[in-house]
Amino acid sequence: MARLPRLVVPNHLHHIVARGNNDQPIVLDDADCQHFLSSLRDSAQRSGVAIHAYVLMPSRVQLMATPSDAEGLGKLMQAIGRHYVPYFNARHSRSGNLWEGRFRATVMEADTYFLACAQLIEQQPVVAGIVSDPLSYTWSSYAHHSGAQREVWLADHPAYWALGNTPFEREAAYQQLAQATGSSELTAEIEAATRKAWPLGSDEFRRRLGKLTDRRLEPAQRGRPRKQPAAESS
């Protein structure tokens, strides 16, 4: 069975995960992290992709982003590959591909899933035991959303702006969200949707997506189609 094309819908929120080949490191030190984020920032601008949230882990990167066209996410990851991978290989005396196959992505209903997914992304260093709180980890968007450090290249999503009327209100509300225990079911739902590349949202959201793409939005039914009974002769 032919592999479905990646689902990318312009002007909609996407969750993206790219892993190192065989879970090998994609960054080894702060210099690598700085170079990667510089490549991400420049590549996003050239590809017409707005980056809303990110975390750069030793063996993977996770993003929340909105592309302006259907080719945007592919162009973004290709551009990072062209600029970052040669740097990483040269600096660490290695060769070959850095990534484990294609990056994974899903389209999400922003009003329902933006904040939950942003928290999922930015809590990854805590879950991995690297730090005890997300603010202690330099290489994520948590400091930006919580007001500790402004990153001008990040595009604040409307769902983040809805947290308050002033920057202080939004930052305080976001900090409270980070202190709350996230839903394990919601986390599993987001991770499964990204892994399987099916859209994540309400029935109405999927119906609206169906008008914007020809790509199938649900798994095909397994097995052969059921035979219809023959019409009786008169």
SEZASE-971946 format. One line per 10 residues: number of its first residue (from 1); their letters; for each residue x, y, z of N, C-alpha, C. Coordinates in nm, 2 decimals. Layout:
<kedrens>
NUM> a> X:Y:Z:X:Y:Z:X:Y:Z ~ ...
</kedrens>
This chain:
<kedrens>
1> marlprlvvp> 0.08:-0.12:0.00:0.00:0.00:0.00:0.09:0.12:0.00 ~ 0.06:0.22:-0.09:0.14:0.34:-0.10:0.13:0.42:0.03 ~ 0.24:0.49:0.07:0.23:0.57:0.19:0.16:0.70:0.16 ~ 0.07:0.74:0.25:0.00:0.86:0.23:0.10:0.98:0.24 ~ 0.07:1.09:0.16:0.15:1.21:0.18:0.13:1.27:0.31 ~ 0.23:1.34:0.36:0.21:1.41:0.49:0.10:1.51:0.48 ~ 0.02:1.51:0.59:-0.09:1.61:0.60:-0.04:1.74:0.65 ~ -0.04:1.84:0.56:0.00:1.98:0.59:-0.11:2.07:0.54 ~ -0.18:2.15:0.63:-0.29:2.23:0.59:-0.24:2.38:0.62 ~ -0.23:2.46:0.52:-0.19:2.60:0.54:-0.27:2.67:0.64
11> nhlhhivarg> -0.21:2.76:0.72:-0.27:2.84:0.82:-0.34:2.77:0.93 ~ -0.30:2.64:0.95:-0.35:2.57:1.07:-0.23:2.52:1.15 ~ -0.26:2.50:1.28:-0.16:2.46:1.38:-0.11:2.32:1.36 ~ 0.02:2.30:1.36:0.08:2.16:1.35:0.17:2.13:1.47 ~ 0.17:2.01:1.51:0.27:1.96:1.60:0.37:1.87:1.52 ~ 0.50:1.90:1.53:0.60:1.84:1.45:0.71:1.77:1.55 ~ 0.75:1.65:1.51:0.85:1.58:1.59:0.95:1.52:1.49 ~ 1.08:1.55:1.51:1.19:1.50:1.43:1.29:1.44:1.53 ~ 1.33:1.31:1.50:1.42:1.24:1.59:1.56:1.21:1.52 ~ 1.66:1.20:1.60:1.79:1.16:1.55:1.78:1.01:1.51
21> nndqpivldd> 1.86:0.98:1.41:1.87:0.84:1.36:1.90:0.74:1.47 ~ 1.82:0.64:1.49:1.83:0.55:1.59:1.84:0.61:1.73 ~ 1.77:0.73:1.75:1.77:0.80:1.87:1.91:0.85:1.91 ~ 2.00:0.87:1.81:2.13:0.92:1.84:2.12:1.08:1.86 ~ 2.22:1.14:1.92:2.21:1.28:1.95:2.21:1.37:1.82 ~ 2.13:1.47:1.83:2.13:1.57:1.72:2.20:1.70:1.77 ~ 2.22:1.71:1.90:2.30:1.82:1.96:2.38:1.76:2.07 ~ 2.51:1.81:2.09:2.59:1.75:2.19:2.64:1.86:2.29 ~ 2.62:1.99:2.26:2.66:2.09:2.36:2.58:2.22:2.33 ~ 2.61:2.32:2.41:2.54:2.45:2.39:2.57:2.51:2.25
31> adcqhflssl> 2.69:2.49:2.20:2.72:2.55:2.07:2.63:2.49:1.96 ~ 2.61:2.35:1.97:2.52:2.29:1.88:2.38:2.34:1.89 ~ 2.33:2.36:2.01:2.20:2.41:2.03:2.18:2.55:1.98 ~ 2.28:2.63:2.00:2.27:2.77:1.94:2.26:2.76:1.79 ~ 2.35:2.68:1.73:2.35:2.67:1.59:2.22:2.62:1.53 ~ 2.17:2.52:1.60:2.04:2.46:1.55:1.93:2.56:1.56 ~ 1.92:2.63:1.67:1.81:2.73:1.68:1.83:2.84:1.58 ~ 1.95:2.88:1.55:1.97:2.98:1.45:1.93:2.93:1.31 ~ 1.96:2.80:1.28:1.91:2.74:1.16:1.76:2.73:1.15 ~ 1.70:2.70:1.27:1.55:2.69:1.27:1.49:2.83:1.25
41> rdsaqrsgva> 1.54:2.93:1.32:1.48:3.06:1.30:1.49:3.11:1.16 ~ 1.61:3.10:1.10:1.63:3.15:0.96:1.55:3.06:0.86 ~ 1.55:2.93:0.88:1.47:2.84:0.79:1.32:2.87:0.79 ~ 1.27:2.89:0.91:1.13:2.92:0.93:1.09:3.05:0.86 ~ 1.18:3.15:0.87:1.15:3.28:0.80:1.15:3.26:0.65 ~ 1.24:3.19:0.60:1.25:3.16:0.45:1.14:3.07:0.40 ~ 1.09:2.98:0.49:0.99:2.89:0.45:0.84:2.94:0.47 ~ 0.83:3.05:0.53:0.70:3.10:0.56:0.62:3.02:0.67 ~ 0.70:2.98:0.77:0.64:2.90:0.88:0.66:2.98:1.01 ~ 0.55:3.00:1.08:0.55:3.07:1.21:0.57:2.96:1.32
51> ihayvlmpsr> 0.68:2.98:1.40:0.71:2.89:1.51:0.65:2.94:1.64 ~ 0.56:2.86:1.70:0.49:2.91:1.82:0.56:2.85:1.95 ~ 0.61:2.73:1.95:0.67:2.67:2.06:0.77:2.56:2.02 ~ 0.87:2.54:2.10:0.97:2.44:2.07:1.04:2.38:2.19 ~ 1.09:2.27:2.17:1.19:2.21:2.27:1.30:2.14:2.19 ~ 1.42:2.17:2.22:1.54:2.10:2.15:1.60:2.01:2.26 ~ 1.58:1.88:2.24:1.63:1.78:2.33:1.75:1.71:2.27 ~ 1.83:1.64:2.34:1.96:1.58:2.29:1.93:1.50:2.16 ~ 1.82:1.42:2.15:1.80:1.34:2.04:1.68:1.37:1.95 ~ 1.61:1.48:1.98:1.49:1.51:1.90:1.46:1.66:1.92
61> vqlmatpsda> 1.38:1.71:1.83:1.32:1.84:1.84:1.17:1.83:1.82 ~ 1.10:1.91:1.90:0.95:1.92:1.88:0.91:2.06:1.86 ~ 0.82:2.08:1.77:0.77:2.22:1.74:0.62:2.23:1.73 ~ 0.57:2.35:1.76:0.44:2.38:1.72:0.45:2.50:1.62 ~ 0.39:2.48:1.50:0.41:2.58:1.40:0.29:2.59:1.31 ~ 0.28:2.70:1.24:0.17:2.73:1.14:0.24:2.76:1.01 ~ 0.23:2.68:0.91:0.28:2.71:0.77:0.19:2.79:0.69 ~ 0.24:2.88:0.61:0.16:2.96:0.52:0.12:2.89:0.39 ~ 0.18:2.78:0.36:0.14:2.70:0.24:0.17:2.55:0.27 ~ 0.12:2.47:0.18:0.13:2.33:0.19:0.27:2.27:0.19
71> eglgklmqai> 0.36:2.35:0.13:0.50:2.30:0.12:0.59:2.35:0.24 ~ 0.53:2.44:0.32:0.61:2.51:0.42:0.69:2.42:0.52 ~ 0.62:2.32:0.57:0.69:2.23:0.67:0.80:2.15:0.61 ~ 0.78:2.10:0.49:0.88:2.02:0.42:1.00:2.11:0.39 ~ 0.97:2.23:0.34:1.08:2.33:0.31:1.16:2.36:0.44 ~ 1.09:2.38:0.55:1.15:2.41:0.68:1.25:2.30:0.72 ~ 1.21:2.18:0.72:1.30:2.07:0.76:1.41:2.04:0.67 ~ 1.38:2.06:0.54:1.49:2.05:0.44:1.59:2.15:0.46 ~ 1.55:2.28:0.48:1.65:2.39:0.50:1.73:2.36:0.63 ~ 1.67:2.32:0.73:1.75:2.28:0.85:1.85:2.18:0.82
81> grhyvpyfna> 1.81:2.08:0.74:1.90:1.97:0.70:2.02:2.02:0.62 ~ 1.99:2.12:0.53:2.10:2.17:0.45:2.20:2.25:0.53 ~ 2.15:2.32:0.63:2.24:2.42:0.70:2.29:2.36:0.83 ~ 2.22:2.28:0.90:2.26:2.23:1.03:2.34:2.10:1.02 ~ 2.29:2.00:0.94:2.35:1.87:0.94:2.50:1.88:0.89 ~ 2.54:1.95:0.78:2.68:1.96:0.75:2.76:2.02:0.86 ~ 2.71:2.12:0.93:2.78:2.18:1.04:2.80:2.07:1.15 ~ 2.70:2.00:1.19:2.71:1.90:1.29:2.81:1.79:1.25 ~ 2.80:1.74:1.13:2.89:1.63:1.09:3.03:1.68:1.09 ~ 3.06:1.80:1.04:3.20:1.85:1.03:3.25:1.87:1.17
91> rhsrsgnlwe> 3.17:1.92:1.26:3.22:1.96:1.39:3.25:1.83:1.48 ~ 3.17:1.73:1.45:3.19:1.61:1.53:3.24:1.49:1.45 ~ 3.30:1.52:1.34:3.38:1.42:1.26:3.29:1.29:1.23 ~ 3.17:1.32:1.18:3.08:1.21:1.14:3.03:1.24:1.00 ~ 2.96:1.14:0.95:2.90:1.16:0.81:2.76:1.09:0.81 ~ 2.69:1.12:0.70:2.56:1.05:0.69:2.44:1.13:0.74 ~ 2.33:1.07:0.73:2.20:1.14:0.77:2.19:1.15:0.92 ~ 2.14:1.26:0.96:2.12:1.28:1.11:1.98:1.24:1.16 ~ 1.88:1.24:1.07:1.75:1.22:1.10:1.70:1.08:1.08 ~ 1.60:1.04:1.16:1.54:0.91:1.15:1.42:0.92:1.06
101> grfratvmea> 1.44:0.90:0.93:1.34:0.90:0.83:1.27:1.03:0.82 ~ 1.14:1.03:0.79:1.06:1.15:0.78:1.02:1.21:0.91 ~ 1.02:1.34:0.92:0.96:1.40:1.04:0.81:1.37:1.05 ~ 0.76:1.36:1.17:0.62:1.33:1.19:0.54:1.46:1.23 ~ 0.42:1.47:1.18:0.34:1.59:1.21:0.19:1.56:1.21 ~ 0.12:1.64:1.28:-0.03:1.63:1.28:-0.08:1.77:1.28 ~ -0.20:1.79:1.23:-0.28:1.91:1.23:-0.37:1.91:1.35 ~ -0.37:2.02:1.43:-0.45:2.02:1.55:-0.55:2.13:1.56 ~ -0.66:2.11:1.62:-0.76:2.22:1.65:-0.70:2.30:1.76 ~ -0.66:2.43:1.72:-0.58:2.51:1.81:-0.65:2.55:1.94
111> dtyflacaql> -0.78:2.58:1.94:-0.85:2.62:2.06:-0.85:2.51:2.16 ~ -0.85:2.39:2.12:-0.86:2.28:2.22:-0.72:2.23:2.26 ~ -0.63:2.23:2.17:-0.50:2.16:2.19:-0.37:2.24:2.20 ~ -0.38:2.37:2.17:-0.26:2.45:2.17:-0.19:2.45:2.31 ~ -0.26:2.49:2.41:-0.20:2.50:2.54:-0.15:2.37:2.59 ~ -0.23:2.26:2.57:-0.19:2.13:2.62:-0.07:2.08:2.55 ~ -0.06:2.11:2.42:0.06:2.06:2.34:0.18:2.14:2.38 ~ 0.16:2.27:2.40:0.28:2.36:2.44:0.33:2.31:2.57 ~ 0.25:2.28:2.66:0.29:2.23:2.79:0.36:2.09:2.77 ~ 0.31:2.00:2.69:0.37:1.87:2.66:0.51:1.89:2.61
121> ieqqpvvagi> 0.53:1.98:2.52:0.66:2.01:2.46:0.76:2.06:2.56 ~ 0.72:2.17:2.63:0.81:2.24:2.72:0.84:2.16:2.85 ~ 0.76:2.06:2.88:0.78:1.98:3.00:0.87:1.86:2.97 ~ 0.91:1.84:2.84:0.99:1.72:2.81:1.12:1.72:2.89 ~ 1.20:1.83:2.91:1.32:1.81:2.99:1.30:1.77:3.13 ~ 1.18:1.81:3.19:1.15:1.77:3.32:1.11:1.62:3.32 ~ 1.03:1.58:3.23:0.99:1.44:3.22:1.12:1.35:3.20 ~ 1.21:1.40:3.12:1.34:1.32:3.10:1.43:1.32:3.21 ~ 1.40:1.40:3.32:1.49:1.41:3.43:1.62:1.50:3.41 ~ 1.62:1.58:3.31:1.73:1.67:3.28:1.73:1.79:3.38
131> vsdplsytws> 1.61:1.84:3.41:1.60:1.95:3.50:1.48:1.92:3.59 ~ 1.46:2.00:3.69:1.35:1.99:3.79:1.23:2.08:3.75 ~ 1.26:2.18:3.68:1.15:2.27:3.64:1.18:2.32:3.50 ~ 1.08:2.35:3.41:1.11:2.39:3.27:1.18:2.52:3.25 ~ 1.18:2.61:3.35:1.25:2.73:3.34:1.40:2.71:3.34 ~ 1.45:2.60:3.40:1.59:2.57:3.41:1.65:2.52:3.29 ~ 1.56:2.49:3.19:1.61:2.44:3.06:1.62:2.55:2.96 ~ 1.73:2.57:2.91:1.76:2.69:2.82:1.69:2.67:2.68 ~ 1.68:2.55:2.63:1.65:2.53:2.49:1.51:2.49:2.47 ~ 1.42:2.57:2.52:1.28:2.56:2.49:1.21:2.69:2.49
141> syahhsgaqr> 1.08:2.70:2.45:1.01:2.82:2.45:0.94:2.85:2.58 ~ 0.97:2.78:2.69:0.90:2.80:2.81:0.94:2.94:2.87 ~ 1.06:2.98:2.87:1.10:3.11:2.92:1.03:3.22:2.85 ~ 1.01:3.20:2.72:0.93:3.31:2.64:0.79:3.31:2.69 ~ 0.72:3.20:2.70:0.58:3.20:2.73:0.56:3.24:2.88 ~ 0.65:3.22:2.97:0.64:3.25:3.11:0.69:3.39:3.14 ~ 0.74:3.46:3.04:0.79:3.60:3.06:0.93:3.61:3.11 ~ 1.00:3.51:3.13:1.14:3.52:3.18:1.24:3.57:3.07 ~ 1.21:3.54:2.95:1.30:3.59:2.84:1.23:3.59:2.71 ~ 1.23:3.71:2.65:1.16:3.73:2.52:1.24:3.68:2.40
151> evwladhpay> 1.18:3.60:2.32:1.24:3.55:2.19:1.16:3.61:2.08 ~ 1.21:3.71:2.02:1.14:3.79:1.92:1.11:3.71:1.79 ~ 1.18:3.60:1.77:1.15:3.52:1.64:1.03:3.43:1.66 ~ 0.99:3.41:1.78:0.87:3.32:1.81:0.74:3.40:1.78 ~ 0.64:3.33:1.72:0.51:3.40:1.69:0.41:3.35:1.79 ~ 0.37:3.44:1.88:0.27:3.41:1.98:0.14:3.37:1.91 ~ 0.08:3.25:1.95:-0.04:3.20:1.89:-0.16:3.27:1.95 ~ -0.27:3.29:1.88:-0.39:3.35:1.94:-0.44:3.28:2.07 ~ -0.42:3.15:2.07:-0.46:3.08:2.19:-0.38:3.12:2.31 ~ -0.26:3.16:2.29:-0.18:3.21:2.40:-0.22:3.35:2.44
161> walgntpfer> -0.25:3.43:2.35:-0.30:3.57:2.37:-0.43:3.57:2.45 ~ -0.51:3.46:2.43:-0.64:3.45:2.49:-0.63:3.43:2.65 ~ -0.51:3.40:2.69:-0.49:3.38:2.84:-0.50:3.51:2.92 ~ -0.49:3.63:2.86:-0.50:3.75:2.93:-0.49:3.87:2.84 ~ -0.53:3.99:2.90:-0.53:4.11:2.82:-0.40:4.18:2.82 ~ -0.31:4.15:2.91:-0.17:4.21:2.92:-0.07:4.10:2.92 ~ 0.06:4.14:2.88:0.16:4.04:2.89:0.17:3.97:3.03 ~ 0.16:4.05:3.13:0.17:4.00:3.27:0.07:3.90:3.29 ~ -0.06:3.92:3.25:-0.17:3.83:3.28:-0.14:3.70:3.20 ~ -0.10:3.71:3.08:-0.07:3.59:3.00:0.04:3.51:3.06
171> eaayqqlaqa> 0.15:3.57:3.10:0.26:3.50:3.15:0.23:3.44:3.29 ~ 0.15:3.51:3.37:0.11:3.45:3.50:0.02:3.33:3.48 ~ -0.07:3.34:3.39:-0.17:3.23:3.36:-0.09:3.11:3.30 ~ 0.01:3.14:3.22:0.09:3.03:3.16:0.17:2.96:3.27 ~ 0.23:3.03:3.36:0.30:2.97:3.47:0.21:2.88:3.56 ~ 0.09:2.93:3.58:0.00:2.84:3.66:-0.03:2.71:3.58 ~ -0.05:2.72:3.45:-0.07:2.60:3.37:0.05:2.50:3.39 ~ 0.17:2.56:3.39:0.29:2.47:3.40:0.29:2.40:3.53 ~ 0.24:2.46:3.63:0.24:2.40:3.77:0.13:2.29:3.79 ~ 0.03:2.29:3.70:-0.07:2.20:3.71:-0.03:2.06:3.65
181> tgsseltaei> -0.09:1.96:3.70:-0.06:1.82:3.65:-0.13:1.80:3.52 ~ -0.06:1.78:3.41:-0.12:1.76:3.28:-0.20:1.63:3.27 ~ -0.29:1.62:3.18:-0.37:1.50:3.16:-0.29:1.40:3.08 ~ -0.28:1.28:3.14:-0.20:1.17:3.07:-0.28:1.13:2.95 ~ -0.41:1.13:2.96:-0.49:1.09:2.84:-0.48:1.19:2.73 ~ -0.47:1.32:2.76:-0.45:1.42:2.66:-0.31:1.41:2.59 ~ -0.22:1.38:2.68:-0.08:1.37:2.63:-0.07:1.25:2.53 ~ -0.13:1.14:2.57:-0.13:1.02:2.49:-0.20:1.04:2.36 ~ -0.31:1.12:2.36:-0.39:1.16:2.24:-0.31:1.24:2.14 ~ -0.23:1.34:2.20:-0.15:1.42:2.11:-0.03:1.34:2.05
191> eaatrkawpl> 0.03:1.26:2.13:0.14:1.18:2.08:0.10:1.08:1.98 ~ -0.02:1.01:2.00:-0.07:0.91:1.90:-0.10:0.98:1.77 ~ -0.17:1.10:1.78:-0.20:1.17:1.65:-0.08:1.21:1.57 ~ 0.02:1.25:1.64:0.14:1.29:1.57:0.22:1.17:1.51 ~ 0.22:1.06:1.59:0.29:0.94:1.54:0.22:0.89:1.42 ~ 0.08:0.89:1.42:0.01:0.83:1.31:-0.03:0.93:1.20 ~ -0.01:1.06:1.22:-0.03:1.16:1.12:-0.18:1.18:1.08 ~ -0.27:1.16:1.18:-0.41:1.19:1.16:-0.44:1.32:1.23 ~ -0.53:1.40:1.18:-0.57:1.53:1.25:-0.63:1.51:1.38 ~ -0.61:1.61:1.47:-0.65:1.60:1.61:-0.75:1.71:1.63
201> gsdefrrrlg> -0.88:1.68:1.66:-0.98:1.78:1.68:-1.12:1.72:1.68 ~ -1.22:1.80:1.69:-1.36:1.76:1.69:-1.40:1.71:1.55 ~ -1.52:1.65:1.55:-1.57:1.61:1.42:-1.59:1.73:1.32 ~ -1.64:1.84:1.38:-1.66:1.96:1.30:-1.52:2.01:1.24 ~ -1.42:2.00:1.32:-1.29:2.04:1.28:-1.24:1.96:1.16 ~ -1.26:1.83:1.17:-1.22:1.74:1.07:-1.30:1.76:0.94 ~ -1.43:1.79:0.96:-1.51:1.82:0.84:-1.46:1.94:0.77 ~ -1.42:2.04:0.84:-1.37:2.16:0.78:-1.24:2.13:0.71 ~ -1.15:2.05:0.77:-1.03:2.01:0.71:-1.05:1.94:0.58 ~ -1.15:1.86:0.57:-1.18:1.78:0.46:-1.21:1.86:0.33
211> kltdrrlepa> -1.26:1.99:0.36:-1.28:2.08:0.25:-1.15:2.15:0.20 ~ -1.05:2.13:0.27:-0.92:2.20:0.24:-0.81:2.11:0.19 ~ -0.83:1.98:0.19:-0.73:1.88:0.15:-0.80:1.76:0.08 ~ -0.73:1.70:-0.01:-0.78:1.58:-0.08:-0.72:1.46:0.00 ~ -0.63:1.48:0.09:-0.57:1.37:0.16:-0.67:1.30:0.26 ~ -0.67:1.17:0.27:-0.76:1.10:0.36:-0.73:1.14:0.51 ~ -0.83:1.16:0.59:-0.82:1.21:0.72:-0.84:1.11:0.83 ~ -0.88:0.99:0.78:-0.90:0.88:0.88:-0.84:0.75:0.82 ~ -0.81:0.65:0.91:-0.76:0.53:0.86:-0.86:0.45:0.77 ~ -0.81:0.39:0.67:-0.90:0.31:0.58:-0.95:0.19:0.66
221> qrgrprkqpa> -1.07:0.14:0.63:-1.12:0.02:0.69:-1.04:-0.10:0.64 ~ -1.01:-0.19:0.73:-0.93:-0.31:0.69:-1.02:-0.41:0.63 ~ -0.96:-0.49:0.55:-1.03:-0.60:0.48:-1.10:-0.56:0.35 ~ -1.15:-0.65:0.28:-1.22:-0.62:0.16:-1.36:-0.56:0.18 ~ -1.40:-0.48:0.09:-1.54:-0.43:0.11:-1.64:-0.54:0.11 ~ -1.74:-0.52:0.20:-1.85:-0.62:0.21:-1.93:-0.62:0.08 ~ -1.95:-0.75:0.03:-2.03:-0.76:-0.09:-2.18:-0.72:-0.07 ~ -2.23:-0.65:-0.16:-2.37:-0.62:-0.16:-2.46:-0.73:-0.21 ~ -2.57:-0.76:-0.14:-2.65:-0.87:-0.20:-2.71:-0.84:-0.33 ~ -2.72:-0.95:-0.41:-2.77:-0.93:-0.55:-2.91:-0.89:-0.55
231> aess> -2.95:-0.80:-0.64:-3.09:-0.76:-0.65:-3.18:-0.88:-0.69 ~ -3.29:-0.89:-0.63:-3.38:-1.00:-0.67:-3.45:-0.97:-0.80 ~ -3.46:-1.07:-0.88:-3.53:-1.06:-1.01:-3.68:-1.06:-1.00 ~ -3.75:-0.98:-1.07:-3.89:-0.97:-1.06:-3.96:-1.08:-1.14
</kedrens>
